């Protein structure tokens, strides 16, 4: 069985890979809420609901990192927009589900809760931020699959006819706002994937499969080549 500790460590590792900071950060599990001294009033918070659910929060004490990531117009880009990709990356280890809207709020209650795993984010021995994740027990992760209790499955049966957004993604990239503002017709944006690489198939923004792009009756389509397991990548 995959422990909550392992899931939390996988989440913070995924967060750090995308977190927009000038230098790479190192995560250290924090123990003892009494020693927490950071101010969490401006934390960026989001909740994930799916096969496993969690509350996530991140706060960076170095405002210059957020301004740099915002590009030429930091006043037009909110901190939740800047940190949203990092939270999405952290939530990606939780399996199939939906990450709710990110928001800025006081996350002291989340950071200080007994069932929350808190990580110090530091560079060169100096703490520059914090990450918190609290897993909620609507399902159990283990044995290579996610087991959702019968009550949850029964509730999901009520929404079988609800339509969800399926997206096929051939690649992505990250751009500073200054570069986005300079785009014009004819500009070429290089993506992070080579020609012929499998496309990602996302359900409501959550990666569920890989496939190859094909043409059917002069329309683009995707042929599924791999269905991902719920906990693949943990």
PASEBA-1860 file (N, C-alpha, C; in nm, 3 decimals):
! residues 234
1> XXXXXXXX> 0.084/-0.120/0.000/0.000/0.000/0.000/0.088/0.125/0.000 ~ 0.047/0.224/-0.078/0.122/0.349/-0.085/0.080/0.437/0.031 ~ 0.174/0.479/0.114/0.142/0.556/0.234/0.113/0.701/0.199 ~ 0.043/0.769/0.292/0.017/0.912/0.275/0.147/0.990/0.266 ~ 0.249/0.945/0.341/0.378/1.012/0.338/0.439/1.006/0.199 ~ 0.431/0.888/0.135/0.487/0.873/0.000/0.412/0.961/-0.100 ~ 0.280/0.966/-0.087/0.200/1.049/-0.177/0.236/1.196/-0.158 ~ 0.251/1.239/-0.033/0.285/1.378/-0.004/0.422/1.414/-0.060
9> XXXXXXXX> 0.518/1.323/-0.045/0.652/1.349/-0.098/0.651/1.355/-0.250 ~ 0.571/1.268/-0.313/0.560/1.273/-0.459/0.497/1.405/-0.503 ~ 0.400/1.454/-0.426/0.332/1.579/-0.460/0.427/1.698/-0.451 ~ 0.506/1.705/-0.344/0.596/1.820/-0.331/0.708/1.814/-0.434 ~ 0.753/1.693/-0.470/0.854/1.681/-0.575/0.799/1.732/-0.708 ~ 0.673/1.697/-0.737/0.610/1.743/-0.861/0.592/1.895/-0.859 ~ 0.556/1.950/-0.743/0.540/2.094/-0.728/0.670/2.167/-0.758 ~ 0.781/2.118/-0.702/0.909/2.186/-0.717/0.957/2.187/-0.861
17> XXXXXXXX> 0.916/2.087/-0.939/0.960/2.082/-1.079/0.901/2.196/-1.161 ~ 0.791/2.253/-1.115/0.721/2.356/-1.192/0.723/2.492/-1.122 ~ 0.754/2.494/-0.994/0.747/2.617/-0.916/0.837/2.725/-0.976 ~ 0.782/2.845/-1.004/0.860/2.950/-1.071/0.952/3.026/-0.976 ~ 1.068/2.972/-0.950/1.164/3.038/-0.862/1.295/3.059/-0.936 ~ 1.371/3.159/-0.891/1.496/3.193/-0.958/1.599/3.081/-0.943 ~ 1.597/3.011/-0.831/1.690/2.900/-0.807/1.610/2.778/-0.765 ~ 1.660/2.657/-0.792/1.588/2.536/-0.750/1.573/2.531/-0.598
25> XXXXXXXX> 1.457/2.485/-0.553/1.430/2.474/-0.411/1.437/2.329/-0.366 ~ 1.464/2.311/-0.238/1.470/2.179/-0.177/1.359/2.169/-0.073 ~ 1.290/2.056/-0.070/1.179/2.037/0.023/1.221/1.949/0.140 ~ 1.185/1.993/0.260/1.213/1.916/0.381/1.085/1.905/0.463 ~ 1.050/1.782/0.499/0.930/1.761/0.580/0.944/1.834/0.712 ~ 0.840/1.906/0.750/0.842/1.985/0.874/0.763/1.912/0.981 ~ 0.817/1.907/1.100/0.747/1.843/1.212/0.736/1.943/1.326 ~ 0.619/1.947/1.388/0.599/2.037/1.502/0.538/2.168/1.460
33> XXXXXXXX> 0.406/2.179/1.466/0.338/2.300/1.420/0.375/2.422/1.502 ~ 0.418/2.401/1.627/0.449/2.516/1.713/0.566/2.596/1.659 ~ 0.651/2.532/1.577/0.770/2.601/1.527/0.742/2.679/1.399 ~ 0.622/2.667/1.344/0.592/2.738/1.221/0.584/2.888/1.248 ~ 0.660/2.964/1.172/0.663/3.108/1.194/0.623/3.186/1.069 ~ 0.602/3.117/0.957/0.567/3.187/0.833/0.427/3.245/0.841 ~ 0.403/3.347/0.763/0.270/3.406/0.755/0.197/3.343/0.636 ~ 0.083/3.283/0.665/0.012/3.208/0.562/-0.110/3.282/0.510
41> XXXXXXXX> -0.120/3.411/0.540/-0.236/3.488/0.497/-0.246/3.504/0.347 ~ -0.134/3.490/0.275/-0.136/3.507/0.130/-0.103/3.376/0.059 ~ -0.146/3.266/0.117/-0.122/3.135/0.055/-0.213/3.117/-0.066 ~ -0.164/3.044/-0.164/-0.247/3.004/-0.278/-0.296/2.862/-0.249 ~ -0.428/2.846/-0.246/-0.491/2.722/-0.199/-0.581/2.666/-0.308 ~ -0.587/2.532/-0.316/-0.679/2.465/-0.407/-0.713/2.328/-0.349 ~ -0.829/2.277/-0.384/-0.873/2.145/-0.338/-0.888/2.052/-0.457 ~ -0.843/1.929/-0.438/-0.851/1.826/-0.543/-0.955/1.723/-0.501
49> XXXXXXXX> -1.044/1.688/-0.593/-1.147/1.588/-0.565/-1.141/1.482/-0.674 ~ -1.130/1.357/-0.632/-1.122/1.248/-0.729/-1.111/1.115/-0.659 ~ -1.036/1.023/-0.721/-1.017/0.891/-0.662/-0.952/0.902/-0.525 ~ -0.869/1.001/-0.507/-0.824/1.043/-0.375/-0.835/1.194/-0.373 ~ -0.861/1.252/-0.259/-0.885/1.396/-0.251/-0.787/1.460/-0.154 ~ -0.764/1.589/-0.173/-0.666/1.657/-0.089/-0.687/1.807/-0.095 ~ -0.639/1.874/0.009/-0.630/2.020/0.012/-0.482/2.055/0.000 ~ -0.451/2.151/-0.087/-0.313/2.189/-0.111/-0.297/2.339/-0.094
57> XXXXXXXX> -0.180/2.380/-0.045/-0.151/2.522/-0.030/-0.002/2.545/-0.047 ~ 0.032/2.656/-0.109/0.173/2.693/-0.125/0.186/2.842/-0.101 ~ 0.294/2.880/-0.037/0.321/3.021/-0.015/0.470/3.045/-0.035 ~ 0.502/3.149/-0.112/0.641/3.190/-0.133/0.662/3.323/-0.064 ~ 0.765/3.330/0.019/0.790/3.453/0.093/0.870/3.553/0.012 ~ 0.928/3.509/-0.102/1.005/3.597/-0.188/0.914/3.647/-0.300 ~ 0.859/3.766/-0.284/0.765/3.820/-0.382/0.831/3.844/-0.517 ~ 0.963/3.862/-0.520/1.031/3.889/-0.646/1.021/3.771/-0.742
65> XXXXXXXX> 1.012/3.648/-0.687/0.997/3.530/-0.772/0.866/3.535/-0.848 ~ 0.759/3.576/-0.779/0.629/3.586/-0.843/0.628/3.696/-0.948 ~ 0.692/3.809/-0.917/0.697/3.919/-1.012/0.773/3.879/-1.138 ~ 0.883/3.805/-1.119/0.963/3.761/-1.234/0.884/3.666/-1.322 ~ 0.809/3.576/-1.258/0.729/3.480/-1.335/0.613/3.548/-1.406 ~ 0.568/3.662/-1.353/0.457/3.734/-1.414/0.500/3.807/-1.540 ~ 0.631/3.827/-1.558/0.679/3.893/-1.678/0.671/4.043/-1.668 ~ 0.635/4.105/-1.780/0.639/4.250/-1.788/0.522/4.317/-1.718
73> XXXXXXXX> 0.417/4.241/-1.685/0.298/4.303/-1.628/0.253/4.230/-1.502 ~ 0.335/4.235/-1.393/0.298/4.162/-1.272/0.167/4.208/-1.211 ~ 0.129/4.335/-1.234/0.004/4.384/-1.177/-0.118/4.322/-1.245 ~ -0.100/4.264/-1.364/-0.210/4.205/-1.438/-0.224/4.055/-1.413 ~ -0.125/3.995/-1.349/-0.125/3.850/-1.327/-0.125/3.823/-1.177 ~ -0.225/3.752/-1.129/-0.238/3.726/-0.986/-0.146/3.612/-0.943 ~ -0.119/3.606/-0.814/-0.031/3.501/-0.762/-0.092/3.363/-0.782 ~ -0.226/3.352/-0.776/-0.286/3.220/-0.796/-0.268/3.172/-0.940
81> XXXXXXXX> -0.263/3.267/-1.036/-0.238/3.228/-1.174/-0.093/3.183/-1.193 ~ 0.000/3.253/-1.127/0.141/3.219/-1.139/0.170/3.083/-1.077 ~ 0.108/3.054/-0.962/0.136/2.930/-0.890/0.043/2.816/-0.929 ~ -0.059/2.843/-1.008/-0.154/2.739/-1.048/-0.086/2.619/-1.115 ~ 0.008/2.638/-1.211/0.072/2.522/-1.273/0.145/2.433/-1.172 ~ 0.204/2.493/-1.069/0.274/2.414/-0.968/0.176/2.330/-0.887 ~ 0.060/2.388/-0.853/-0.041/2.312/-0.780/-0.098/2.201/-0.868 ~ -0.116/2.228/-0.997/-0.164/2.125/-1.088/-0.065/2.010/-1.097
89> XXXXXXXX> 0.064/2.044/-1.098/0.167/1.941/-1.103/0.163/1.856/-0.976 ~ 0.148/1.921/-0.860/0.140/1.847/-0.734/0.017/1.757/-0.731 ~ -0.096/1.806/-0.782/-0.219/1.728/-0.780/-0.216/1.612/-0.879 ~ -0.126/1.619/-0.978/-0.122/1.515/-1.080/-0.085/1.378/-1.023 ~ -0.022/1.374/-0.906/0.017/1.245/-0.848/-0.102/1.178/-0.778 ~ -0.214/1.248/-0.766/-0.327/1.195/-0.690/-0.421/1.110/-0.774 ~ -0.396/1.100/-0.904/-0.480/1.018/-0.989/-0.588/1.099/-1.058 ~ -0.691/1.030/-1.105/-0.799/1.094/-1.180/-0.884/1.178/-1.087
97> XXXXXXXX> -0.913/1.299/-1.129/-0.995/1.389/-1.049/-0.989/1.529/-1.105 ~ -1.039/1.624/-1.027/-1.047/1.763/-1.071/-0.987/1.853/-0.963 ~ -0.898/1.942/-1.005/-0.842/2.042/-0.914/-0.929/2.166/-0.923 ~ -0.985/2.208/-0.810/-1.072/2.324/-0.808/-0.996/2.453/-0.832 ~ -1.070/2.562/-0.839/-1.009/2.693/-0.862/-0.909/2.725/-0.751 ~ -0.797/2.783/-0.790/-0.699/2.828/-0.692/-0.741/2.965/-0.641 ~ -0.709/2.993/-0.516/-0.750/3.118/-0.453/-0.646/3.159/-0.351 ~ -0.643/3.287/-0.320/-0.552/3.339/-0.218/-0.630/3.358/-0.090
105> XXXXXXXX> -0.582/3.296/0.017/-0.651/3.308/0.145/-0.557/3.273/0.259 ~ -0.604/3.294/0.380/-0.527/3.258/0.498/-0.537/3.107/0.518 ~ -0.424/3.037/0.501/-0.423/2.891/0.510/-0.365/2.842/0.642 ~ -0.367/2.927/0.744/-0.309/2.888/0.873/-0.373/2.761/0.928 ~ -0.505/2.750/0.917/-0.574/2.632/0.969/-0.525/2.506/0.901 ~ -0.507/2.512/0.769/-0.458/2.396/0.695/-0.315/2.363/0.734 ~ -0.228/2.463/0.741/-0.088/2.438/0.773/-0.070/2.382/0.914 ~ -0.156/2.422/1.007/-0.138/2.382/1.146/-0.219/2.258/1.185
113> XXXXXXXX> -0.298/2.204/1.092/-0.379/2.086/1.123/-0.289/1.964/1.146 ~ -0.331/1.878/1.237/-0.251/1.760/1.272/-0.237/1.663/1.155 ~ -0.337/1.658/1.067/-0.332/1.562/0.957/-0.276/1.621/0.828 ~ -0.215/1.738/0.837/-0.152/1.802/0.722/-0.003/1.774/0.720 ~ 0.049/1.739/0.603/0.193/1.723/0.585/0.248/1.856/0.533 ~ 0.342/1.913/0.606/0.398/2.044/0.571/0.544/2.027/0.531 ~ 0.583/2.097/0.426/0.721/2.093/0.378/0.779/2.234/0.374 ~ 0.900/2.248/0.425/0.975/2.372/0.409/1.037/2.372/0.270
121> XXXXXXXX> 1.028/2.485/0.202/1.091/2.501/0.071/1.209/2.596/0.089 ~ 1.328/2.548/0.064/1.446/2.628/0.095/1.548/2.624/-0.018 ~ 1.636/2.723/-0.016/1.747/2.731/-0.110/1.869/2.779/-0.033 ~ 1.976/2.703/-0.039/2.097/2.741/0.033/2.078/2.749/0.183 ~ 1.988/2.666/0.236/1.964/2.666/0.380/1.869/2.774/0.428 ~ 1.818/2.857/0.337/1.726/2.965/0.373/1.585/2.926/0.330 ~ 1.491/2.928/0.425/1.352/2.893/0.394/1.288/3.007/0.316 ~ 1.238/2.974/0.196/1.176/3.076/0.111/1.029/3.050/0.085
129> XXXXXXXX> 0.978/2.939/0.136/0.837/2.910/0.114/0.794/2.785/0.188 ~ 0.664/2.754/0.176/0.606/2.638/0.243/0.504/2.573/0.151 ~ 0.490/2.442/0.165/0.387/2.368/0.092/0.315/2.277/0.190 ~ 0.183/2.274/0.180/0.103/2.189/0.269/0.009/2.103/0.186 ~ -0.007/1.978/0.227/-0.103/1.889/0.162/-0.172/1.805/0.269 ~ -0.304/1.805/0.264/-0.383/1.725/0.357/-0.469/1.629/0.275 ~ -0.439/1.500/0.286/-0.513/1.398/0.214/-0.642/1.367/0.287 ~ -0.750/1.353/0.211/-0.880/1.322/0.269/-0.918/1.179/0.235
137> XXXXXXXX> -0.980/1.110/0.329/-1.001/0.965/0.319/-1.132/0.929/0.252 ~ -1.150/0.974/0.125/-1.267/0.926/0.050/-1.232/0.802/-0.030 ~ -1.105/0.764/-0.029/-1.062/0.644/-0.100/-0.930/0.597/-0.043 ~ -0.888/0.477/-0.078/-0.762/0.421/-0.030/-0.674/0.392/-0.148 ~ -0.550/0.440/-0.145/-0.456/0.414/-0.253/-0.369/0.296/-0.212 ~ -0.362/0.197/-0.296/-0.278/0.083/-0.263/-0.295/-0.028/-0.362 ~ -0.197/-0.121/-0.363/-0.205/-0.239/-0.447/-0.209/-0.209/-0.595 ~ -0.161/-0.090/-0.636/-0.158/-0.057/-0.777/-0.290/-0.006/-0.831
145> XXXXXXXX> -0.390/0.016/-0.747/-0.518/0.069/-0.793/-0.580/0.149/-0.681 ~ -0.684/0.226/-0.715/-0.753/0.307/-0.615/-0.887/0.242/-0.585 ~ -0.913/0.218/-0.458/-1.039/0.158/-0.416/-1.125/0.265/-0.353 ~ -1.236/0.297/-0.416/-1.326/0.399/-0.365/-1.440/0.329/-0.292 ~ -1.477/0.380/-0.176/-1.579/0.310/-0.099/-1.713/0.310/-0.172 ~ -1.801/0.217/-0.133/-1.926/0.196/-0.206/-2.016/0.319/-0.205 ~ -2.011/0.394/-0.097/-2.095/0.514/-0.090/-2.056/0.614/-0.198 ~ -1.924/0.630/-0.218/-1.877/0.723/-0.321/-1.918/0.674/-0.459
153> XXXXXXXX> -1.902/0.543/-0.485/-1.941/0.488/-0.615/-2.090/0.507/-0.640 ~ -2.171/0.489/-0.534/-2.314/0.509/-0.550/-2.348/0.651/-0.586 ~ -2.280/0.746/-0.523/-2.304/0.887/-0.554/-2.261/0.920/-0.696 ~ -2.148/0.862/-0.741/-2.101/0.888/-0.877/-2.201/0.837/-0.980 ~ -2.274/0.729/-0.946/-2.371/0.675/-1.039/-2.481/0.774/-1.074 ~ -2.505/0.870/-0.988/-2.610/0.969/-1.012/-2.571/1.070/-1.119 ~ -2.442/1.078/-1.151/-2.398/1.178/-1.248/-2.340/1.113/-1.373 ~ -2.383/0.989/-1.401/-2.331/0.918/-1.518/-2.355/0.994/-1.648
161> XXXXXXXX> -2.463/1.071/-1.656/-2.497/1.139/-1.780/-2.440/1.281/-1.789 ~ -2.363/1.321/-1.689/-2.302/1.454/-1.692/-2.186/1.453/-1.791 ~ -2.185/1.551/-1.882/-2.079/1.558/-1.981/-1.954/1.622/-1.921 ~ -1.837/1.569/-1.960/-1.709/1.622/-1.915/-1.626/1.660/-2.037 ~ -1.530/1.747/-2.016/-1.448/1.797/-2.126/-1.328/1.705/-2.148 ~ -1.318/1.651/-2.270/-1.204/1.568/-2.307/-1.114/1.650/-2.399 ~ -0.988/1.662/-2.362/-0.893/1.745/-2.436/-0.776/1.661/-2.484 ~ -0.733/1.684/-2.606/-0.614/1.618/-2.660/-0.504/1.723/-2.672
169> XXXXXXXX> -0.392/1.697/-2.610/-0.283/1.795/-2.603/-0.159/1.739/-2.671 ~ -0.108/1.811/-2.769/0.010/1.765/-2.841/0.139/1.821/-2.782 ~ 0.127/1.914/-2.690/0.246/1.971/-2.628/0.212/2.099/-2.556 ~ 0.307/2.149/-2.481/0.287/2.274/-2.410/0.421/2.342/-2.388 ~ 0.417/2.465/-2.346/0.540/2.537/-2.312/0.505/2.643/-2.210 ~ 0.604/2.703/-2.151/0.584/2.811/-2.055/0.641/2.939/-2.114 ~ 0.566/3.047/-2.100/0.608/3.175/-2.155/0.585/3.285/-2.052 ~ 0.677/3.377/-2.046/0.658/3.495/-1.962/0.551/3.584/-2.026
177> XXXXXXXX> 0.485/3.662/-1.945/0.379/3.748/-1.996/0.433/3.842/-2.103 ~ 0.558/3.887/-2.087/0.616/3.979/-2.186/0.622/3.913/-2.324 ~ 0.649/3.780/-2.326/0.656/3.710/-2.454/0.517/3.688/-2.512 ~ 0.419/3.662/-2.425/0.281/3.645/-2.473/0.231/3.775/-2.535 ~ 0.261/3.887/-2.470/0.214/4.016/-2.520/0.278/4.054/-2.653 ~ 0.394/3.993/-2.684/0.463/4.027/-2.808/0.424/3.935/-2.924 ~ 0.333/3.838/-2.900/0.292/3.747/-3.007/0.216/3.822/-3.116 ~ 0.235/3.777/-3.239/0.165/3.836/-3.352/0.146/3.727/-3.457
185> XXXXXXXX> 0.055/3.748/-3.554/0.032/3.646/-3.658/0.163/3.608/-3.726 ~ 0.183/3.478/-3.742/0.305/3.429/-3.805/0.410/3.382/-3.706 ~ 0.391/3.415/-3.578/0.487/3.372/-3.476/0.479/3.221/-3.459 ~ 0.593/3.158/-3.435/0.600/3.013/-3.415/0.635/2.986/-3.269 ~ 0.553/2.905/-3.204/0.576/2.869/-3.064/0.624/2.725/-3.059 ~ 0.743/2.703/-3.008/0.799/2.569/-2.998/0.745/2.499/-2.874 ~ 0.694/2.378/-2.892/0.638/2.301/-2.782/0.743/2.206/-2.724 ~ 0.707/2.141/-2.613/0.803/2.058/-2.540/0.801/1.912/-2.585
193> XXXXXXXX> 0.750/1.886/-2.706/0.736/1.748/-2.750/0.782/1.735/-2.895 ~ 0.852/1.625/-2.924/0.903/1.605/-3.059/0.792/1.556/-3.152 ~ 0.811/1.575/-3.282/0.713/1.529/-3.380/0.698/1.378/-3.372 ~ 0.574/1.330/-3.373/0.548/1.187/-3.366/0.532/1.134/-3.226 ~ 0.559/1.216/-3.124/0.542/1.171/-2.985/0.394/1.156/-2.953 ~ 0.358/1.065/-2.862/0.217/1.046/-2.827/0.155/1.174/-2.773 ~ 0.028/1.193/-2.805/-0.047/1.306/-2.751/-0.106/1.268/-2.616 ~ -0.127/1.367/-2.531/-0.190/1.344/-2.401/-0.341/1.361/-2.414
201> XXXXXXXX> -0.416/1.272/-2.350/-0.561/1.280/-2.348/-0.603/1.312/-2.205 ~ -0.669/1.426/-2.188/-0.704/1.475/-2.055/-0.855/1.482/-2.038 ~ -0.902/1.438/-1.922/-1.043/1.447/-1.887/-1.058/1.554/-1.779 ~ -1.124/1.664/-1.815/-1.136/1.778/-1.723/-1.000/1.821/-1.669 ~ -0.900/1.818/-1.758/-0.767/1.863/-1.720/-0.679/1.758/-1.657 ~ -0.730/1.636/-1.636/-0.653/1.530/-1.571/-0.609/1.428/-1.676 ~ -0.479/1.397/-1.680/-0.425/1.304/-1.777/-0.478/1.163/-1.751 ~ -0.542/1.102/-1.854/-0.597/0.968/-1.837/-0.545/0.869/-1.941
209> XXXXXXXX> -0.486/0.919/-2.052/-0.444/0.827/-2.157/-0.347/0.897/-2.252 ~ -0.284/0.816/-2.338/-0.199/0.866/-2.446/-0.256/0.815/-2.578 ~ -0.228/0.886/-2.686/-0.278/0.844/-2.815/-0.201/0.907/-2.929 ~ -0.238/0.871/-3.051/-0.174/0.927/-3.170/-0.277/1.000/-3.253 ~ -0.235/1.111/-3.313/-0.325/1.193/-3.393/-0.349/1.128/-3.529 ~ -0.476/1.117/-3.568/-0.513/1.061/-3.698/-0.615/1.155/-3.762 ~ -0.649/1.126/-3.888/-0.750/1.204/-3.960/-0.864/1.112/-3.998 ~ -0.987/1.151/-3.963/-1.107/1.075/-3.994/-1.204/1.167/-4.067
217> XXXXXXXX> -1.234/1.135/-4.193/-1.326/1.217/-4.273/-1.286/1.364/-4.271 ~ -1.158/1.389/-4.290/-1.101/1.524/-4.296/-1.106/1.599/-4.163 ~ -1.138/1.528/-4.056/-1.134/1.588/-3.922/-1.023/1.522/-3.842 ~ -0.961/1.599/-3.755/-0.861/1.542/-3.665/-0.929/1.451/-3.564 ~ -0.861/1.343/-3.528/-0.910/1.250/-3.427/-0.789/1.195/-3.352 ~ -0.814/1.117/-3.249/-0.704/1.058/-3.174/-0.732/0.910/-3.154 ~ -0.631/0.828/-3.179/-0.641/0.684/-3.155/-0.571/0.655/-3.023 ~ -0.644/0.601/-2.926/-0.589/0.575/-2.794/-0.490/0.459/-2.802
225> XXXXXXXX> -0.371/0.482/-2.748/-0.267/0.379/-2.747/-0.237/0.328/-2.608 ~ -0.273/0.406/-2.505/-0.246/0.363/-2.367/-0.344/0.429/-2.272 ~ -0.407/0.349/-2.187/-0.491/0.400/-2.080/-0.408/0.398/-1.952 ~ -0.399/0.510/-1.884/-0.317/0.519/-1.765/-0.392/0.469/-1.643 ~ -0.320/0.402/-1.554/-0.377/0.358/-1.427/-0.400/0.479/-1.339 ~ -0.496/0.470/-1.247/-0.531/0.582/-1.160/-0.411/0.635/-1.085 ~ -0.327/0.546/-1.033/-0.216/0.590/-0.949/-0.083/0.583/-1.023 ~ -0.086/0.571/-1.157/0.039/0.566/-1.231/0.114/0.698/-1.213
233> XX> 0.240/0.689/-1.190/0.322/0.807/-1.169/0.347/0.840/-1.025 ~ 0.282/0.768/-0.930/0.310/0.793/-0.789/0.447/0.739/-0.752
END
